Amino acid sequence: MKKWLIRSLVITIVFLTGMTVEGCTSKNTSADSNGILNNFDGDPRTQSYVATDKETKVQYLVVENRNNEEVITITPRLNKDGKPMIDGE
C-alpha cells in the first residue's frame, strides 16, 4: 500500500511539473475561417493544424515541432462566447 502511494505521488508530481513547463511556453497561432493556421512567429521549425476529437467533435489547435514531431501545445478552439468549437456546427 505504501509503495503504491509513493509511486502515485511521484507520477502526479512528474505530470504536474511537465504541465507547468509546457504551459509556460507560448506560440502565437490563429486560424482563418477555413481552418488554415497561420504561424505568427514565422518559425519554420513548427507546424500548426486543427485536430478534431472523433468522439466529441471538439476542435483543438495543435502546434508541434517539425524536427522531432513533439507536440508543443494543444488548446481547444473557442467560439466568441468562450465555448469549444464543435466540428460541423
PDB file of N, CA, C and O in Angstrom:
ATOM      1  N   MET A   1       0.829  -1.196   0.000  1.00  0.00           N
ATOM      2  CA  MET A   1       0.000   0.000   0.000  1.00  0.00           C
ATOM      3  C   MET A   1       0.867   1.251   0.000  1.00  0.00           C
ATOM      4  O   MET A   1       0.606   2.189  -0.754  1.00  0.00           O
ATOM      5  N   LYS A   2       1.911   1.270   0.854  1.00  0.00           N
ATOM      6  CA  LYS A   2       2.793   2.427   0.937  1.00  0.00           C
ATOM      7  C   LYS A   2       3.559   2.613  -0.373  1.00  0.00           C
ATOM      8  O   LYS A   2       3.760   3.740  -0.827  1.00  0.00           O
ATOM      9  N   LYS A   3       3.982   1.510  -0.972  1.00  0.00           N
ATOM     10  CA  LYS A   3       4.704   1.567  -2.243  1.00  0.00           C
ATOM     11  C   LYS A   3       3.809   2.147  -3.339  1.00  0.00           C
ATOM     12  O   LYS A   3       4.269   2.945  -4.155  1.00  0.00           O
ATOM     13  N   TRP A   4       2.562   1.760  -3.362  1.00  0.00           N
ATOM     14  CA  TRP A   4       1.596   2.275  -4.340  1.00  0.00           C
ATOM     15  C   TRP A   4       1.383   3.770  -4.155  1.00  0.00           C
ATOM     16  O   TRP A   4       1.315   4.512  -5.134  1.00  0.00           O
ATOM     17  N   LEU A   5       1.276   4.218  -2.909  1.00  0.00           N
ATOM     18  CA  LEU A   5       1.071   5.634  -2.606  1.00  0.00           C
ATOM     19  C   LEU A   5       2.267   6.468  -3.055  1.00  0.00           C
ATOM     20  O   LEU A   5       2.093   7.529  -3.654  1.00  0.00           O
ATOM     21  N   ILE A   6       3.465   6.000  -2.773  1.00  0.00           N
ATOM     22  CA  ILE A   6       4.673   6.722  -3.187  1.00  0.00           C
ATOM     23  C   ILE A   6       4.751   6.792  -4.707  1.00  0.00           C
ATOM     24  O   ILE A   6       5.059   7.845  -5.264  1.00  0.00           O
ATOM     25  N   ARG A   7       4.476   5.689  -5.374  1.00  0.00           N
ATOM     26  CA  ARG A   7       4.504   5.658  -6.837  1.00  0.00           C
ATOM     27  C   ARG A   7       3.473   6.628  -7.413  1.00  0.00           C
ATOM     28  O   ARG A   7       3.767   7.338  -8.374  1.00  0.00           O
ATOM     29  N   SER A   8       2.288   6.665  -6.849  1.00  0.00           N
ATOM     30  CA  SER A   8       1.245   7.587  -7.314  1.00  0.00           C
ATOM     31  C   SER A   8       1.653   9.041  -7.124  1.00  0.00           C
ATOM     32  O   SER A   8       1.429   9.871  -8.005  1.00  0.00           O
ATOM     33  N   LEU A   9       2.249   9.349  -5.984  1.00  0.00           N
ATOM     34  CA  LEU A   9       2.708  10.718  -5.726  1.00  0.00           C
ATOM     35  C   LEU A   9       3.806  11.136  -6.700  1.00  0.00           C
ATOM     36  O   LEU A   9       3.797  12.262  -7.198  1.00  0.00           O
ATOM     37  N   VAL A  10       4.743  10.245  -6.973  1.00  0.00           N
ATOM     38  CA  VAL A  10       5.827  10.553  -7.912  1.00  0.00           C
ATOM     39  C   VAL A  10       5.260  10.804  -9.304  1.00  0.00           C
ATOM     40  O   VAL A  10       5.646  11.770  -9.962  1.00  0.00           O
ATOM     41  N   ILE A  11       4.361   9.958  -9.756  1.00  0.00           N
ATOM     42  CA  ILE A  11       3.747  10.137 -11.075  1.00  0.00           C
ATOM     43  C   ILE A  11       2.990  11.452 -11.140  1.00  0.00           C
ATOM     44  O   ILE A  11       3.086  12.171 -12.135  1.00  0.00           O
ATOM     45  N   THR A  12       2.245  11.775 -10.102  1.00  0.00           N
ATOM     46  CA  THR A  12       1.495  13.032 -10.062  1.00  0.00           C
ATOM     47  C   THR A  12       2.422  14.237 -10.110  1.00  0.00           C
ATOM     48  O   THR A  12       2.164  15.186 -10.849  1.00  0.00           O
ATOM     49  N   ILE A  13       3.490  14.211  -9.339  1.00  0.00           N
ATOM     50  CA  ILE A  13       4.441  15.328  -9.315  1.00  0.00           C
ATOM     51  C   ILE A  13       5.114  15.496 -10.675  1.00  0.00           C
ATOM     52  O   ILE A  13       5.253  16.620 -11.158  1.00  0.00           O
ATOM     53  N   VAL A  14       5.532  14.397 -11.296  1.00  0.00           N
ATOM     54  CA  VAL A  14       6.154  14.471 -12.620  1.00  0.00           C
ATOM     55  C   VAL A  14       5.167  15.026 -13.640  1.00  0.00           C
ATOM     56  O   VAL A  14       5.535  15.872 -14.455  1.00  0.00           O
ATOM     57  N   PHE A  15       3.939  14.571 -13.607  1.00  0.00           N
ATOM     58  CA  PHE A  15       2.913  15.049 -14.534  1.00  0.00           C
ATOM     59  C   PHE A  15       2.666  16.542 -14.359  1.00  0.00           C
ATOM     60  O   PHE A  15       2.648  17.284 -15.341  1.00  0.00           O
ATOM     61  N   LEU A  16       2.476  16.987 -13.127  1.00  0.00           N
ATOM     62  CA  LEU A  16       2.211  18.405 -12.866  1.00  0.00           C
ATOM     63  C   LEU A  16       3.400  19.284 -13.238  1.00  0.00           C
ATOM     64  O   LEU A  16       3.219  20.394 -13.739  1.00  0.00           O
ATOM     65  N   THR A  17       4.607  18.796 -12.998  1.00  0.00           N
ATOM     66  CA  THR A  17       5.795  19.551 -13.398  1.00  0.00           C
ATOM     67  C   THR A  17       5.845  19.696 -14.915  1.00  0.00           C
ATOM     68  O   THR A  17       6.132  20.780 -15.424  1.00  0.00           O
ATOM     69  N   GLY A  18       5.572  18.629 -15.632  1.00  0.00           N
ATOM     70  CA  GLY A  18       5.548  18.685 -17.094  1.00  0.00           C
ATOM     71  C   GLY A  18       4.486  19.630 -17.616  1.00  0.00           C
ATOM     72  O   GLY A  18       4.732  20.380 -18.561  1.00  0.00           O
ATOM     73  N   MET A  19       3.309  19.604 -17.014  1.00  0.00           N
ATOM     74  CA  MET A  19       2.234  20.504 -17.440  1.00  0.00           C
ATOM     75  C   MET A  19       2.609  21.959 -17.175  1.00  0.00           C
ATOM     76  O   MET A  19       2.293  22.835 -17.979  1.00  0.00           O
ATOM     77  N   THR A  20       3.275  22.221 -16.064  1.00  0.00           N
ATOM     78  CA  THR A  20       3.691  23.584 -15.735  1.00  0.00           C
ATOM     79  C   THR A  20       4.724  24.083 -16.732  1.00  0.00           C
ATOM     80  O   THR A  20       4.626  25.215 -17.207  1.00  0.00           O
ATOM     81  N   VAL A  21       5.707  23.261 -17.056  1.00  0.00           N
ATOM     82  CA  VAL A  21       6.742  23.661 -18.009  1.00  0.00           C
ATOM     83  C   VAL A  21       6.130  23.895 -19.384  1.00  0.00           C
ATOM     84  O   VAL A  21       6.432  24.904 -20.022  1.00  0.00           O
ATOM     85  N   GLU A  22       5.288  23.000 -19.853  1.00  0.00           N
ATOM     86  CA  GLU A  22       4.652  23.165 -21.161  1.00  0.00           C
ATOM     87  C   GLU A  22       3.714  24.354 -21.175  1.00  0.00           C
ATOM     88  O   GLU A  22       3.610  25.035 -22.195  1.00  0.00           O
ATOM     89  N   GLY A  23       3.032  24.622 -20.081  1.00  0.00           N
ATOM     90  CA  GLY A  23       2.101  25.740 -20.012  1.00  0.00           C
ATOM     91  C   GLY A  23       2.784  27.088 -20.027  1.00  0.00           C
ATOM     92  O   GLY A  23       2.142  28.100 -20.311  1.00  0.00           O
ATOM     93  N   CYS A  24       4.067  27.128 -19.730  1.00  0.00           N
ATOM     94  CA  CYS A  24       4.797  28.395 -19.701  1.00  0.00           C
ATOM     95  C   CYS A  24       5.349  28.782 -21.064  1.00  0.00           C
ATOM     96  O   CYS A  24       5.842  29.897 -21.232  1.00  0.00           O
ATOM     97  N   THR A  25       5.276  27.887 -22.037  1.00  0.00           N
ATOM     98  CA  THR A  25       5.732  28.238 -23.381  1.00  0.00           C
ATOM     99  C   THR A  25       4.585  28.874 -24.140  1.00  0.00           C
ATOM    100  O   THR A  25       3.418  28.655 -23.814  1.00  0.00           O
ATOM    101  N   SER A  26       4.917  29.662 -25.153  1.00  0.00           N
ATOM    102  CA  SER A  26       3.847  30.306 -25.911  1.00  0.00           C
ATOM    103  C   SER A  26       4.178  30.334 -27.391  1.00  0.00           C
ATOM    104  O   SER A  26       5.330  30.522 -27.781  1.00  0.00           O
ATOM    105  N   LYS A  27       3.177  30.148 -28.191  1.00  0.00           N
ATOM    106  CA  LYS A  27       3.247  30.281 -29.637  1.00  0.00           C
ATOM    107  C   LYS A  27       2.021  31.054 -30.058  1.00  0.00           C
ATOM    108  O   LYS A  27       0.923  30.791 -29.568  1.00  0.00           O
ATOM    109  N   ASN A  28       2.189  32.004 -30.959  1.00  0.00           N
ATOM    110  CA  ASN A  28       1.064  32.774 -31.458  1.00  0.00           C
ATOM    111  C   ASN A  28       0.539  32.112 -32.720  1.00  0.00           C
ATOM    112  O   ASN A  28       1.177  32.180 -33.770  1.00  0.00           O
ATOM    113  N   THR A  29      -0.604  31.480 -32.625  1.00  0.00           N
ATOM    114  CA  THR A  29      -1.198  30.768 -33.737  1.00  0.00           C
ATOM    115  C   THR A  29      -2.668  31.121 -33.813  1.00  0.00           C
ATOM    116  O   THR A  29      -3.338  31.234 -32.787  1.00  0.00           O
ATOM    117  N   SER A  30      -3.178  31.296 -35.033  1.00  0.00           N
ATOM    118  CA  SER A  30      -4.604  31.544 -35.204  1.00  0.00           C
ATOM    119  C   SER A  30      -5.075  30.818 -36.448  1.00  0.00           C
ATOM    120  O   SER A  30      -4.265  30.386 -37.269  1.00  0.00           O
ATOM    121  N   ALA A  31      -6.368  30.684 -36.585  1.00  0.00           N
ATOM    122  CA  ALA A  31      -6.948  30.028 -37.751  1.00  0.00           C
ATOM    123  C   ALA A  31      -7.838  31.008 -38.480  1.00  0.00           C
ATOM    124  O   ALA A  31      -8.530  31.816 -37.861  1.00  0.00           O
ATOM    125  N   ASP A  32      -7.817  30.932 -39.817  1.00  0.00           N
ATOM    126  CA  ASP A  32      -8.751  31.754 -40.574  1.00  0.00           C
ATOM    127  C   ASP A  32     -10.077  31.012 -40.661  1.00  0.00           C
ATOM    128  O   ASP A  32     -10.232  29.953 -40.052  1.00  0.00           O
ATOM    129  N   SER A  33     -11.026  31.547 -41.404  1.00  0.00           N
ATOM    130  CA  SER A  33     -12.363  30.946 -41.452  1.00  0.00           C
ATOM    131  C   SER A  33     -12.370  29.558 -42.077  1.00  0.00           C
ATOM    132  O   SER A  33     -13.313  28.797 -41.862  1.00  0.00           O
ATOM    133  N   ASN A  34     -11.339  29.209 -42.845  1.00  0.00           N
ATOM    134  CA  ASN A  34     -11.268  27.891 -43.467  1.00  0.00           C
ATOM    135  C   ASN A  34     -10.518  26.877 -42.610  1.00  0.00           C
ATOM    136  O   ASN A  34     -10.343  25.730 -43.022  1.00  0.00           O
ATOM    137  N   GLY A  35     -10.075  27.288 -41.424  1.00  0.00           N
ATOM    138  CA  GLY A  35      -9.333  26.376 -40.557  1.00  0.00           C
ATOM    139  C   GLY A  35      -7.862  26.297 -40.890  1.00  0.00           C
ATOM    140  O   GLY A  35      -7.148  25.466 -40.330  1.00  0.00           O
ATOM    141  N   ILE A  36      -7.384  27.160 -41.806  1.00  0.00           N
ATOM    142  CA  ILE A  36      -5.965  27.171 -42.144  1.00  0.00           C
ATOM    143  C   ILE A  36      -5.245  28.007 -41.101  1.00  0.00           C
ATOM    144  O   ILE A  36      -5.653  29.129 -40.802  1.00  0.00           O
ATOM    145  N   LEU A  37      -4.179  27.462 -40.554  1.00  0.00           N
ATOM    146  CA  LEU A  37      -3.482  28.139 -39.462  1.00  0.00           C
ATOM    147  C   LEU A  37      -2.335  28.993 -39.978  1.00  0.00           C
ATOM    148  O   LEU A  37      -1.696  28.674 -40.981  1.00  0.00           O
ATOM    149  N   ASN A  38      -2.096  30.073 -39.275  1.00  0.00           N
ATOM    150  CA  ASN A  38      -1.008  30.988 -39.597  1.00  0.00           C
ATOM    151  C   ASN A  38      -0.062  31.046 -38.410  1.00  0.00           C
ATOM    152  O   ASN A  38      -0.493  31.322 -37.290  1.00  0.00           O
ATOM    153  N   ASN A  39       1.216  30.791 -38.638  1.00  0.00           N
ATOM    154  CA  ASN A  39       2.222  30.922 -37.581  1.00  0.00           C
ATOM    155  C   ASN A  39       2.726  32.349 -37.580  1.00  0.00           C
ATOM    156  O   ASN A  39       3.399  32.772 -38.520  1.00  0.00           O
ATOM    157  N   PHE A  40       2.410  33.091 -36.539  1.00  0.00           N
ATOM    158  CA  PHE A  40       2.828  34.479 -36.480  1.00  0.00           C
ATOM    159  C   PHE A  40       4.291  34.635 -36.097  1.00  0.00           C
ATOM    160  O   PHE A  40       4.892  35.674 -36.373  1.00  0.00           O
ATOM    161  N   ASP A  41       4.875  33.622 -35.468  1.00  0.00           N
ATOM    162  CA  ASP A  41       6.284  33.753 -35.101  1.00  0.00           C
ATOM    163  C   ASP A  41       7.201  33.459 -36.283  1.00  0.00           C
ATOM    164  O   ASP A  41       8.401  33.721 -36.202  1.00  0.00           O
ATOM    165  N   GLY A  42       6.665  32.923 -37.378  1.00  0.00           N
ATOM    166  CA  GLY A  42       7.449  32.668 -38.581  1.00  0.00           C
ATOM    167  C   GLY A  42       8.520  31.607 -38.398  1.00  0.00           C
ATOM    168  O   GLY A  42       9.465  31.549 -39.184  1.00  0.00           O
ATOM    169  N   ASP A  43       8.397  30.784 -37.399  1.00  0.00           N
ATOM    170  CA  ASP A  43       9.398  29.762 -37.115  1.00  0.00           C
ATOM    171  C   ASP A  43       9.172  28.561 -38.030  1.00  0.00           C
ATOM    172  O   ASP A  43       8.145  27.892 -37.917  1.00  0.00           O
ATOM    173  N   PRO A  44      10.120  28.271 -38.944  1.00  0.00           N
ATOM    174  CA  PRO A  44       9.935  27.140 -39.860  1.00  0.00           C
ATOM    175  C   PRO A  44      10.051  25.782 -39.172  1.00  0.00           C
ATOM    176  O   PRO A  44       9.776  24.753 -39.788  1.00  0.00           O
ATOM    177  N   ARG A  45      10.454  25.770 -37.909  1.00  0.00           N
ATOM    178  CA  ARG A  45      10.598  24.507 -37.183  1.00  0.00           C
ATOM    179  C   ARG A  45       9.295  24.035 -36.562  1.00  0.00           C
ATOM    180  O   ARG A  45       9.241  22.934 -36.015  1.00  0.00           O
ATOM    181  N   THR A  46       8.242  24.845 -36.634  1.00  0.00           N
ATOM    182  CA  THR A  46       6.964  24.449 -36.050  1.00  0.00           C
ATOM    183  C   THR A  46       5.902  24.337 -37.127  1.00  0.00           C
ATOM    184  O   THR A  46       5.999  24.966 -38.180  1.00  0.00           O
ATOM    185  N   GLN A  47       4.904  23.541 -36.856  1.00  0.00           N
ATOM    186  CA  GLN A  47       3.741  23.458 -37.731  1.00  0.00           C
ATOM    187  C   GLN A  47       2.495  23.459 -36.864  1.00  0.00           C
ATOM    188  O   GLN A  47       2.513  22.996 -35.724  1.00  0.00           O
ATOM    189  N   SER A  48       1.415  23.985 -37.421  1.00  0.00           N
ATOM    190  CA  SER A  48       0.168  24.114 -36.676  1.00  0.00           C
ATOM    191  C   SER A  48      -0.970  23.532 -37.497  1.00  0.00           C
ATOM    192  O   SER A  48      -0.969  23.615 -38.725  1.00  0.00           O
ATOM    193  N   TYR A  49      -1.936  22.947 -36.814  1.00  0.00           N
ATOM    194  CA  TYR A  49      -3.104  22.415 -37.503  1.00  0.00           C
ATOM    195  C   TYR A  49      -4.264  22.280 -36.530  1.00  0.00           C
ATOM    196  O   TYR A  49      -4.088  22.368 -35.315  1.00  0.00           O
ATOM    197  N   VAL A  50      -5.457  22.066 -37.087  1.00  0.00           N
ATOM    198  CA  VAL A  50      -6.651  21.838 -36.276  1.00  0.00           C
ATOM    199  C   VAL A  50      -6.884  20.333 -36.205  1.00  0.00           C
ATOM    200  O   VAL A  50      -6.958  19.658 -37.231  1.00  0.00           O
ATOM    201  N   ALA A  51      -7.000  19.817 -34.990  1.00  0.00           N
ATOM    202  CA  ALA A  51      -7.320  18.408 -34.774  1.00  0.00           C
ATOM    203  C   ALA A  51      -8.718  18.332 -34.181  1.00  0.00           C
ATOM    204  O   ALA A  51      -9.095  19.167 -33.358  1.00  0.00           O
ATOM    205  N   THR A  52      -9.489  17.329 -34.600  1.00  0.00           N
ATOM    206  CA  THR A  52     -10.855  17.159 -34.113  1.00  0.00           C
ATOM    207  C   THR A  52     -10.974  15.839 -33.365  1.00  0.00           C
ATOM    208  O   THR A  52     -10.595  14.788 -33.884  1.00  0.00           O
ATOM    209  N   ASP A  53     -11.499  15.894 -32.149  1.00  0.00           N
ATOM    210  CA  ASP A  53     -11.752  14.692 -31.359  1.00  0.00           C
ATOM    211  C   ASP A  53     -12.857  13.903 -32.051  1.00  0.00           C
ATOM    212  O   ASP A  53     -13.933  14.445 -32.302  1.00  0.00           O
ATOM    213  N   LYS A  54     -12.610  12.635 -32.365  1.00  0.00           N
ATOM    214  CA  LYS A  54     -13.579  11.821 -33.103  1.00  0.00           C
ATOM    215  C   LYS A  54     -14.873  11.595 -32.332  1.00  0.00           C
ATOM    216  O   LYS A  54     -15.944  11.503 -32.933  1.00  0.00           O
ATOM    217  N   GLU A  55     -14.786  11.505 -31.007  1.00  0.00           N
ATOM    218  CA  GLU A  55     -15.977  11.234 -30.203  1.00  0.00           C
ATOM    219  C   GLU A  55     -16.785  12.489 -29.904  1.00  0.00           C
ATOM    220  O   GLU A  55     -18.004  12.499 -30.077  1.00  0.00           O
ATOM    221  N   THR A  56     -16.117  13.545 -29.459  1.00  0.00           N
ATOM    222  CA  THR A  56     -16.830  14.753 -29.022  1.00  0.00           C
ATOM    223  C   THR A  56     -16.968  15.798 -30.117  1.00  0.00           C
ATOM    224  O   THR A  56     -17.777  16.717 -29.990  1.00  0.00           O
ATOM    225  N   LYS A  57     -16.186  15.676 -31.203  1.00  0.00           N
ATOM    226  CA  LYS A  57     -16.158  16.636 -32.323  1.00  0.00           C
ATOM    227  C   LYS A  57     -15.606  18.000 -31.915  1.00  0.00           C
ATOM    228  O   LYS A  57     -15.744  18.962 -32.672  1.00  0.00           O
ATOM    229  N   VAL A  58     -14.981  18.110 -30.729  1.00  0.00           N
ATOM    230  CA  VAL A  58     -14.359  19.365 -30.296  1.00  0.00           C
ATOM    231  C   VAL A  58     -13.081  19.565 -31.107  1.00  0.00           C
ATOM    232  O   VAL A  58     -12.309  18.628 -31.313  1.00  0.00           O
ATOM    233  N   GLN A  59     -12.866  20.814 -31.568  1.00  0.00           N
ATOM    234  CA  GLN A  59     -11.684  21.142 -32.353  1.00  0.00           C
ATOM    235  C   GLN A  59     -10.586  21.686 -31.442  1.00  0.00           C
ATOM    236  O   GLN A  59     -10.855  22.432 -30.501  1.00  0.00           O
ATOM    237  N   TYR A  60      -9.343  21.300 -31.740  1.00  0.00           N
ATOM    238  CA  TYR A  60      -8.184  21.746 -30.970  1.00  0.00           C
ATOM    239  C   TYR A  60      -7.138  22.329 -31.914  1.00  0.00           C
ATOM    240  O   TYR A  60      -6.951  21.826 -33.022  1.00  0.00           O
ATOM    241  N   LEU A  61      -6.454  23.395 -31.479  1.00  0.00           N
ATOM    242  CA  LEU A  61      -5.300  23.921 -32.191  1.00  0.00           C
ATOM    243  C   LEU A  61      -4.081  23.176 -31.667  1.00  0.00           C
ATOM    244  O   LEU A  61      -3.858  23.108 -30.458  1.00  0.00           O
ATOM    245  N   VAL A  62      -3.298  22.620 -32.578  1.00  0.00           N
ATOM    246  CA  VAL A  62      -2.117  21.856 -32.201  1.00  0.00           C
ATOM    247  C   VAL A  62      -0.896  22.518 -32.827  1.00  0.00           C
ATOM    248  O   VAL A  62      -0.885  22.798 -34.025  1.00  0.00           O
ATOM    249  N   VAL A  63       0.122  22.765 -32.027  1.00  0.00           N
ATOM    250  CA  VAL A  63       1.399  23.283 -32.517  1.00  0.00           C
ATOM    251  C   VAL A  63       2.440  22.239 -32.160  1.00  0.00           C
ATOM    252  O   VAL A  63       2.555  21.830 -31.004  1.00  0.00           O
ATOM    253  N   GLU A  64       3.209  21.803 -33.175  1.00  0.00           N
ATOM    254  CA  GLU A  64       4.223  20.795 -32.901  1.00  0.00           C
ATOM    255  C   GLU A  64       5.536  21.150 -33.570  1.00  0.00           C
ATOM    256  O   GLU A  64       5.577  21.956 -34.500  1.00  0.00           O
ATOM    257  N   ASN A  65       6.592  20.548 -33.092  1.00  0.00           N
ATOM    258  CA  ASN A  65       7.936  20.738 -33.600  1.00  0.00           C
ATOM    259  C   ASN A  65       8.100  19.869 -34.841  1.00  0.00           C
ATOM    260  O   ASN A  65       7.887  18.658 -34.775  1.00  0.00           O
ATOM    261  N   ARG A  66       8.473  20.464 -35.972  1.00  0.00           N
ATOM    262  CA  ARG A  66       8.633  19.693 -37.215  1.00  0.00           C
ATOM    263  C   ARG A  66       9.802  18.722 -37.149  1.00  0.00           C
ATOM    264  O   ARG A  66       9.746  17.648 -37.748  1.00  0.00           O
ATOM    265  N   ASN A  67      10.855  19.083 -36.433  1.00  0.00           N
ATOM    266  CA  ASN A  67      12.072  18.269 -36.424  1.00  0.00           C
ATOM    267  C   ASN A  67      11.859  16.895 -35.809  1.00  0.00           C
ATOM    268  O   ASN A  67      12.249  15.889 -36.400  1.00  0.00           O
ATOM    269  N   ASN A  68      11.254  16.837 -34.649  1.00  0.00           N
ATOM    270  CA  ASN A  68      11.078  15.538 -33.992  1.00  0.00           C
ATOM    271  C   ASN A  68       9.617  15.234 -33.692  1.00  0.00           C
ATOM    272  O   ASN A  68       9.318  14.315 -32.930  1.00  0.00           O
ATOM    273  N   GLU A  69       8.708  15.999 -34.284  1.00  0.00           N
ATOM    274  CA  GLU A  69       7.267  15.782 -34.192  1.00  0.00           C
ATOM    275  C   GLU A  69       6.763  15.728 -32.752  1.00  0.00           C
ATOM    276  O   GLU A  69       5.815  15.001 -32.454  1.00  0.00           O
ATOM    277  N   GLU A  70       7.388  16.489 -31.863  1.00  0.00           N
ATOM    278  CA  GLU A  70       6.886  16.597 -30.494  1.00  0.00           C
ATOM    279  C   GLU A  70       5.822  17.675 -30.449  1.00  0.00           C
ATOM    280  O   GLU A  70       5.981  18.741 -31.045  1.00  0.00           O
ATOM    281  N   VAL A  71       4.748  17.400 -29.750  1.00  0.00           N
ATOM    282  CA  VAL A  71       3.690  18.399 -29.600  1.00  0.00           C
ATOM    283  C   VAL A  71       4.152  19.446 -28.603  1.00  0.00           C
ATOM    284  O   VAL A  71       4.597  19.113 -27.504  1.00  0.00           O
ATOM    285  N   ILE A  72       4.046  20.727 -28.991  1.00  0.00           N
ATOM    286  CA  ILE A  72       4.421  21.829 -28.119  1.00  0.00           C
ATOM    287  C   ILE A  72       3.226  22.233 -27.270  1.00  0.00           C
ATOM    288  O   ILE A  72       3.356  22.422 -26.060  1.00  0.00           O
ATOM    289  N   THR A  73       2.065  22.364 -27.897  1.00  0.00           N
ATOM    290  CA  THR A  73       0.866  22.741 -27.152  1.00  0.00           C
ATOM    291  C   THR A  73      -0.387  22.274 -27.877  1.00  0.00           C
ATOM    292  O   THR A  73      -0.408  22.175 -29.104  1.00  0.00           O
ATOM    293  N   ILE A  74      -1.420  21.992 -27.112  1.00  0.00           N
ATOM    294  CA  ILE A  74      -2.748  21.675 -27.632  1.00  0.00           C
ATOM    295  C   ILE A  74      -3.733  22.513 -26.833  1.00  0.00           C
ATOM    296  O   ILE A  74      -3.710  22.503 -25.603  1.00  0.00           O
ATOM    297  N   THR A  75      -4.599  23.240 -27.535  1.00  0.00           N
ATOM    298  CA  THR A  75      -5.592  24.062 -26.850  1.00  0.00           C
ATOM    299  C   THR A  75      -6.900  24.024 -27.628  1.00  0.00           C
ATOM    300  O   THR A  75      -6.872  24.020 -28.859  1.00  0.00           O
ATOM    301  N   PRO A  76      -8.035  23.995 -26.959  1.00  0.00           N
ATOM    302  CA  PRO A  76      -9.311  23.956 -27.684  1.00  0.00           C
ATOM    303  C   PRO A  76      -9.579  25.273 -28.410  1.00  0.00           C
ATOM    304  O   PRO A  76      -9.256  26.349 -27.906  1.00  0.00           O
ATOM    305  N   ARG A  77     -10.178  25.175 -29.607  1.00  0.00           N
ATOM    306  CA  ARG A  77     -10.647  26.377 -30.309  1.00  0.00           C
ATOM    307  C   ARG A  77     -11.938  26.806 -29.629  1.00  0.00           C
ATOM    308  O   ARG A  77     -12.792  25.975 -29.320  1.00  0.00           O
ATOM    309  N   LEU A  78     -12.076  28.098 -29.401  1.00  0.00           N
ATOM    310  CA  LEU A  78     -13.249  28.607 -28.698  1.00  0.00           C
ATOM    311  C   LEU A  78     -14.059  29.534 -29.583  1.00  0.00           C
ATOM    312  O   LEU A  78     -13.511  30.267 -30.406  1.00  0.00           O
ATOM    313  N   ASN A  79     -15.393  29.491 -29.399  1.00  0.00           N
ATOM    314  CA  ASN A  79     -16.287  30.446 -30.052  1.00  0.00           C
ATOM    315  C   ASN A  79     -16.171  31.787 -29.349  1.00  0.00           C
ATOM    316  O   ASN A  79     -15.456  31.921 -28.356  1.00  0.00           O
ATOM    317  N   LYS A  80     -16.881  32.781 -29.874  1.00  0.00           N
ATOM    318  CA  LYS A  80     -16.879  34.113 -29.262  1.00  0.00           C
ATOM    319  C   LYS A  80     -17.401  34.078 -27.835  1.00  0.00           C
ATOM    320  O   LYS A  80     -16.985  34.883 -27.001  1.00  0.00           O
ATOM    321  N   ASP A  81     -18.312  33.151 -27.547  1.00  0.00           N
ATOM    322  CA  ASP A  81     -18.875  33.066 -26.193  1.00  0.00           C
ATOM    323  C   ASP A  81     -18.011  32.234 -25.236  1.00  0.00           C
ATOM    324  O   ASP A  81     -18.386  32.038 -24.080  1.00  0.00           O
ATOM    325  N   GLY A  82     -16.865  31.747 -25.706  1.00  0.00           N
ATOM    326  CA  GLY A  82     -15.944  31.011 -24.846  1.00  0.00           C
ATOM    327  C   GLY A  82     -16.177  29.517 -24.789  1.00  0.00           C
ATOM    328  O   GLY A  82     -15.472  28.816 -24.063  1.00  0.00           O
ATOM    329  N   LYS A  83     -17.155  29.005 -25.540  1.00  0.00           N
ATOM    330  CA  LYS A  83     -17.424  27.565 -25.562  1.00  0.00           C
ATOM    331  C   LYS A  83     -16.584  26.915 -26.662  1.00  0.00           C
ATOM    332  O   LYS A  83     -16.267  27.563 -27.659  1.00  0.00           O
ATOM    333  N   PRO A  84     -16.220  25.636 -26.491  1.00  0.00           N
ATOM    334  CA  PRO A  84     -15.417  24.961 -27.506  1.00  0.00           C
ATOM    335  C   PRO A  84     -16.132  24.890 -28.857  1.00  0.00           C
ATOM    336  O   PRO A  84     -17.347  24.705 -28.927  1.00  0.00           O
ATOM    337  N   MET A  85     -15.340  25.042 -29.938  1.00  0.00           N
ATOM    338  CA  MET A  85     -15.895  24.915 -31.284  1.00  0.00           C
ATOM    339  C   MET A  85     -16.118  23.436 -31.580  1.00  0.00           C
ATOM    340  O   MET A  85     -15.245  22.603 -31.335  1.00  0.00           O
ATOM    341  N   ILE A  86     -17.290  23.123 -32.105  1.00  0.00           N
ATOM    342  CA  ILE A  86     -17.658  21.757 -32.447  1.00  0.00           C
ATOM    343  C   ILE A  86     -17.631  21.627 -33.965  1.00  0.00           C
ATOM    344  O   ILE A  86     -18.189  22.465 -34.674  1.00  0.00           O
ATOM    345  N   ASP A  87     -16.976  20.568 -34.468  1.00  0.00           N
ATOM    346  CA  ASP A  87     -16.883  20.343 -35.906  1.00  0.00           C
ATOM    347  C   ASP A  87     -18.271  20.152 -36.501  1.00  0.00           C
ATOM    348  O   ASP A  87     -19.057  19.352 -35.993  1.00  0.00           O
ATOM    349  N   GLY A  88     -18.577  20.867 -37.560  1.00  0.00           N
ATOM    350  CA  GLY A  88     -19.860  20.749 -38.238  1.00  0.00           C
ATOM    351  C   GLY A  88     -20.915  21.721 -37.752  1.00  0.00           C
ATOM    352  O   GLY A  88     -22.019  21.739 -38.296  1.00  0.00           O
ATOM    353  N   GLU A  89     -20.618  22.524 -36.755  1.00  0.00           N
ATOM    354  CA  GLU A  89     -21.606  23.492 -36.254  1.00  0.00           C
ATOM    355  C   GLU A  89     -21.274  24.879 -36.737  1.00  0.00           C
ATOM    356  O   GLU A  89     -21.988  25.831 -36.421  1.00  0.00           O
TER     357      GLU A  89
END
